[in-house]
């Protein structure tokens, strides 16, 4: 073997003598991530155990992990807006957008579950349903789609109930952004600033001129203009996620009712009509139409 060939062979050997291998008294990758607990948290309930139930469990567990991070980022974005730190808040929102894309693409994995395969273990799920995800509900509340009646679903889980109720009682991301705009000198209506934050956000026509000003004079209000577009991206991504959810459910169970008692596809269809930031869409109709 020539020296060059021997050298090339050594390049293919990725083992390096400096690599740490003794973790008896050191933190390892596994211990840092608590993999023993994480990877033992999948408990199929079908009898006999159906091969595809693990897919179903992992899909939903990973979704919950991403939702945990979304809540973490939205909470901090709200805090940053309260301190008038718009750019760092936008960084948090940008991260949420990337998570949303991951969550949307993730539906393609679950869509490999055929109707026949799912029907063979669906009956074992009882009344468990994604509708009961308190983290998903918390995200919806944090973005403005609030409904105090939803708290009933979490009464059997005091910790979850307390967390979701706390977000119900707190200003939404949009509330904090509108309050920031007010402090920055924009004429945000008092009815918006003083609204009951426990209620779902409703379209306020008097607010739209604020966004007309920002969009038609973007060079003068670039940071606010950028923030508006980031929020529109956030909502668009959420709607894409909802749509992929609907189509995956329709592909898998057709028009059957949901395991948690919802109407299934019709219930998910109604969610497509929900908007978090209505004035940011209304402004698009008005831009270029005023003298």
C-alpha positions as CSV (number, residue, x, y, z in Angstrom):
1,X,0.0,0.0,0.0
2,X,1.4,3.4,-0.9
3,X,1.8,6.1,1.7
4,X,-1.0,8.1,0.1
5,X,-3.4,5.2,0.2
6,X,-2.6,4.5,3.9
7,X,-3.2,8.2,4.7
8,X,-6.6,8.1,2.9
9,X,-7.5,5.1,4.9
10,X,-6.7,6.8,8.2
11,X,-8.9,9.7,7.1
12,X,-11.9,7.4,7.0
13,X,-11.3,6.3,10.6
14,X,-13.4,8.8,12.7
15,X,-12.2,7.4,16.1
16,X,-9.9,9.9,17.8
17,X,-7.9,9.1,20.9
18,X,-9.1,12.3,22.6
19,X,-12.7,11.2,22.5
20,X,-14.1,10.8,26.0
21,X,-15.4,7.3,26.7
22,X,-15.5,7.0,30.5
23,X,-18.7,8.5,31.9
24,X,-18.8,6.9,35.3
25,X,-18.2,10.3,36.8
26,X,-19.0,12.6,33.9
27,X,-22.3,13.8,32.3
28,X,-23.0,12.0,29.1
29,X,-25.3,12.8,26.2
30,X,-27.8,10.3,27.5
31,X,-27.9,11.6,31.0
32,X,-28.1,15.2,30.0
33,X,-31.1,14.5,27.8
34,X,-32.6,12.0,30.3
35,X,-32.9,9.5,27.5
36,X,-33.7,6.6,29.8
37,X,-36.9,8.3,30.8
38,X,-37.7,9.9,27.4
39,X,-37.3,6.7,25.4
40,X,-39.2,4.6,27.9
41,X,-42.3,6.9,27.8
42,X,-43.9,5.1,24.9
43,X,-46.6,2.7,26.1
44,X,-48.8,1.1,23.4
45,X,-52.2,0.0,24.8
46,X,-53.3,-2.2,21.9
47,X,-53.6,-6.0,22.5
48,X,-51.8,-7.6,20.8
49,X,-49.6,-4.6,20.4
50,X,-50.0,-3.2,16.9
51,X,-46.9,-2.4,15.0
52,X,-48.0,1.1,14.0
53,X,-49.2,2.3,17.4
54,X,-45.6,3.3,18.2
55,X,-45.7,5.7,15.2
56,X,-48.9,7.2,16.5
57,X,-47.4,7.8,20.0
58,X,-44.1,9.2,18.9
59,X,-45.8,11.5,16.5
60,X,-47.9,13.1,19.2
61,X,-45.1,13.1,21.9
62,X,-42.7,14.9,19.6
63,X,-45.5,17.4,18.8
64,X,-45.9,18.0,22.5
65,X,-42.2,18.6,22.9
66,X,-42.2,21.2,20.1
67,X,-45.3,22.8,21.6
68,X,-43.4,23.1,24.9
69,X,-40.7,25.1,23.1
70,X,-43.3,27.2,21.2
71,X,-44.9,28.2,24.6
72,X,-41.4,29.0,26.0
73,X,-40.6,31.3,23.0
74,X,-44.0,33.0,23.0
75,X,-43.9,33.7,26.7
76,X,-40.5,35.4,26.3
77,X,-41.6,37.3,23.2
78,X,-44.4,38.8,25.2
79,X,-42.1,39.8,28.0
80,X,-39.7,41.4,25.5
81,X,-42.5,43.4,23.9
82,X,-43.5,44.6,27.4
83,X,-40.0,46.0,27.7
84,X,-40.1,47.5,24.2
85,X,-37.5,45.1,23.0
86,X,-39.0,44.5,19.6
87,X,-36.0,42.9,17.7
88,X,-35.3,40.2,20.3
89,X,-39.0,39.5,20.4
90,X,-39.0,39.0,16.6
91,X,-36.1,36.5,17.0
92,X,-38.4,34.5,19.3
93,X,-41.2,34.6,16.8
94,X,-38.8,33.6,14.0
95,X,-37.9,30.5,16.0
96,X,-41.6,29.7,16.4
97,X,-42.0,29.9,12.7
98,X,-39.3,27.3,12.1
99,X,-40.9,25.0,14.7
100,X,-44.2,25.4,12.9
101,X,-42.7,24.3,9.6
102,X,-41.4,21.2,11.3
103,X,-44.7,20.5,12.9
104,X,-46.5,20.9,9.6
105,X,-44.1,18.6,7.7
106,X,-44.4,16.1,10.5
107,X,-48.0,15.3,9.4
108,X,-46.5,13.5,6.4
109,X,-45.1,10.9,8.7
110,X,-48.4,10.2,10.3
111,X,-50.1,10.2,6.9
112,X,-48.2,6.9,6.1
113,X,-50.7,5.3,8.6
114,X,-53.4,3.8,6.4
115,X,-57.1,3.7,7.4
116,X,-56.9,-0.1,7.8
117,X,-53.8,0.1,10.0
118,X,-55.3,2.8,12.3
119,X,-58.6,1.1,12.6
120,X,-56.8,-1.9,14.1
121,X,-55.8,0.0,17.2
122,X,-58.0,3.1,17.3
123,X,-60.5,1.5,19.5
124,X,-57.9,1.0,22.3
125,X,-57.5,4.8,22.5
126,X,-60.7,5.3,24.4
127,X,-61.6,9.0,24.6
128,X,-58.1,10.3,24.4
129,X,-57.8,12.9,21.7
130,X,-55.5,15.7,20.6
131,X,-58.3,18.1,21.5
132,X,-57.3,17.4,25.1
133,X,-53.7,18.8,24.5
134,X,-53.4,21.5,27.1
135,X,-50.2,22.8,25.4
136,X,-52.0,23.2,22.1
137,X,-54.8,25.0,23.8
138,X,-52.3,27.2,25.6
139,X,-50.7,28.2,22.3
140,X,-54.1,29.1,20.8
141,X,-54.9,31.2,23.9
142,X,-51.5,32.9,23.8
143,X,-52.2,33.9,20.1
144,X,-55.7,35.2,20.8
145,X,-58.2,32.4,20.2
146,X,-59.5,32.2,23.8
147,X,-62.5,30.4,25.1
148,X,-62.9,29.9,28.9
149,X,-65.2,27.0,28.3
150,X,-62.2,25.0,27.1
151,X,-60.8,24.9,30.7
152,X,-63.4,22.2,31.6
153,X,-61.4,19.7,29.6
154,X,-58.5,20.1,32.0
155,X,-60.3,20.0,35.3
156,X,-59.0,16.5,36.0
157,X,-55.4,17.8,35.7
158,X,-55.0,20.7,38.2
159,X,-51.5,21.6,37.0
160,X,-52.5,21.8,33.3
161,X,-55.7,23.7,34.3
162,X,-53.7,26.3,36.2
163,X,-51.2,26.9,33.4
164,X,-53.9,27.2,30.7
165,X,-56.0,29.5,32.9
166,X,-53.0,31.7,33.5
167,X,-52.5,32.2,29.8
168,X,-56.3,32.8,29.5
169,X,-55.9,35.6,32.0
170,X,-52.8,37.1,30.4
171,X,-52.5,39.5,27.4
172,X,-51.9,37.7,24.1
173,X,-48.9,38.2,21.9
174,X,-51.0,40.5,19.7
175,X,-52.1,42.5,22.8
176,X,-48.5,43.0,23.8
177,X,-47.6,44.1,20.3
178,X,-50.5,46.6,20.1
179,X,-49.5,48.0,23.5
180,X,-46.0,48.3,22.2
181,X,-47.3,50.3,19.2
182,X,-49.2,52.6,21.5
183,X,-46.1,53.3,23.5
184,X,-44.2,53.9,20.3
185,X,-46.6,56.7,19.4
186,X,-49.2,55.0,17.2
187,X,-52.9,55.8,17.6
188,X,-54.1,52.5,18.9
189,X,-57.8,52.7,20.0
190,X,-58.4,52.7,23.8
191,X,-61.0,49.9,23.2
192,X,-58.1,47.7,22.1
193,X,-55.8,48.7,24.9
194,X,-58.4,48.2,27.6
195,X,-60.1,45.1,26.2
196,X,-60.9,42.1,28.5
197,X,-57.9,39.9,27.7
198,X,-59.8,36.8,28.8
199,X,-62.0,37.1,25.7
200,X,-61.0,36.0,22.2
201,X,-59.6,38.9,20.2
202,X,-62.2,40.4,17.8
203,X,-61.7,42.5,14.7
204,X,-61.6,46.3,15.5
205,X,-62.0,48.4,12.3
206,X,-60.7,51.5,14.1
207,X,-57.3,49.8,14.5
208,X,-56.7,49.1,10.7
209,X,-55.6,52.7,10.0
210,X,-52.6,52.2,12.3
211,X,-51.5,49.4,10.0
212,X,-52.2,51.4,6.9
213,X,-49.8,54.0,8.2
214,X,-47.2,51.4,9.0
215,X,-47.5,49.7,5.6
216,X,-47.8,52.8,3.4
217,X,-44.8,54.4,5.2
218,X,-42.7,51.3,5.7
219,X,-39.4,53.2,5.3
220,X,-40.4,55.4,8.3
221,X,-41.6,52.5,10.4
222,X,-39.4,49.6,9.3
223,X,-39.2,47.7,12.6
224,X,-43.0,47.8,13.1
225,X,-43.5,46.9,9.4
226,X,-41.2,43.9,9.8
227,X,-43.0,42.8,13.0
228,X,-46.4,42.9,11.2
229,X,-45.1,40.6,8.5
230,X,-43.6,38.3,11.0
231,X,-47.0,38.0,12.7
232,X,-48.7,37.3,9.4
233,X,-46.1,34.6,8.7
234,X,-46.9,33.1,12.2
235,X,-50.6,33.0,11.4
236,X,-50.1,31.6,7.9
237,X,-48.0,28.8,9.3
238,X,-50.6,28.0,11.9
239,X,-53.3,27.8,9.2
240,X,-51.1,25.5,7.1
241,X,-50.6,23.3,10.2
242,X,-54.4,23.2,10.7
243,X,-55.0,22.4,7.1
244,X,-52.5,19.5,7.1
245,X,-54.0,18.3,10.3
246,X,-57.5,18.2,8.7
247,X,-56.3,16.5,5.6
248,X,-54.3,13.8,7.5
249,X,-57.4,13.1,9.7
250,X,-59.6,13.0,6.6
251,X,-57.2,10.7,4.9
252,X,-57.0,8.3,7.9
253,X,-60.5,8.2,9.3
254,X,-62.7,9.9,6.7
255,X,-65.8,11.5,8.2
256,X,-65.8,9.5,11.4
257,X,-66.3,11.3,14.7
258,X,-63.2,12.0,16.8
259,X,-62.2,9.7,19.7
260,X,-62.7,12.6,22.1
261,X,-66.3,13.3,20.9
262,X,-65.7,16.0,18.4
263,X,-67.3,15.8,14.9
264,X,-63.8,15.2,13.4
265,X,-63.2,16.7,10.0
266,X,-66.1,19.3,10.3
267,X,-64.7,20.4,13.7
268,X,-61.2,20.9,12.2
269,X,-62.7,22.6,9.1
270,X,-64.3,25.3,11.4
271,X,-60.8,26.1,12.9
272,X,-59.7,27.3,9.4
273,X,-62.0,30.3,9.8
274,X,-60.2,31.4,13.0
275,X,-57.8,34.3,12.7
276,X,-55.5,35.7,15.3
277,X,-54.5,39.0,13.8
278,X,-57.5,40.2,11.7
279,X,-56.4,43.8,11.1
280,X,-53.1,42.6,9.6
281,X,-55.2,40.9,6.9
282,X,-57.8,43.7,6.6
283,X,-55.1,46.2,5.9
284,X,-54.2,44.4,2.7
285,X,-57.6,45.4,1.2
286,X,-57.1,49.0,2.1
287,X,-53.5,49.5,1.0
288,X,-53.4,51.5,-2.2
289,X,-57.1,52.4,-2.1
290,X,-56.8,55.6,0.0
291,X,-56.1,59.0,-1.6
